[in-house]
């Protein structure tokens, strides 16, 4: 199984890649665990086009990890934060998917997985632009999936809860009785994500991975 990770230097991406063979990455830093690492200075349209011109093979899965968070409020509108959130969380993943599909680098019954967040369903104060941009990504992915039905390209969203990394700690903290923050068990999260990526029967799905009383996975 050949996999291309875009935003492949993230902690979760690296841990998943270690357990999957024949993986490659597009990232801003060189990551030695990949068979091949395409370095990208930033995710501007021109740079994304240049990188995809270098990719001349087909993949079973393209997993798009691009994400950006900064504290934001609609009441105190900050256009720079707004644009950054929409460029990285929404426009960039959709443009990457567009290039991958039109360059035909996805195998028959191959899949694009957009890594999203449960924040897309949240109205928590301080997460405005992150939540809205991830919500836009989820909706656009659903439309893209419908468009690609006949072409045999599967489109799925993996929407994950709190991960114990820099971004996860920034987005929000939930307190429980013992006064500890609730984060996903990273090993269980990674194990489940690998199962999802390997499953060729999953199509047009939003898979939500979050904590309730225990680790829960919801496919809808």
C-alpha angles and dihedrals in degrees: 000000000000117000132186116203116200109198084021097164094074116114095246093045092053093049093049091046092053089062097044124071126223096027128158132185145211108203144138093245131048109257113195097201092073124085087228130009120199107203116218123188093209137335099261116142093253093051093047090051091050092051094047090051087062093052109087103161135079127249135203092215137019111196115194114203101168111140141153132188134185128158108267142170129194089215089060096040113200111187095197092055090044093053093044092052094049095043095052103029099039119008098042097051091046092049091049090052091048092054093044092052097044094044087050096226093145121093123232108288088010120149143223114212118198111202106219136163139244083237085082087073095043132093093195114155113252096028097079104128095033093051095044095047092048089048089053090050092052093051094045090049090055091053092046090051091055090048092052099046095102093044092058096239111137118216121198138166123217106199110191134192130224114333120193097243136101095279094042091054090048098051098059145313123227116204125211133187096281088051094242123132117249114236131164116262097254095209092052091044092052092045091052093045090053090053090050093049092049094049108097092188095068111099135155091006136139107210112199118199114188146131122266114148086323137001106302131191119199121189116191 
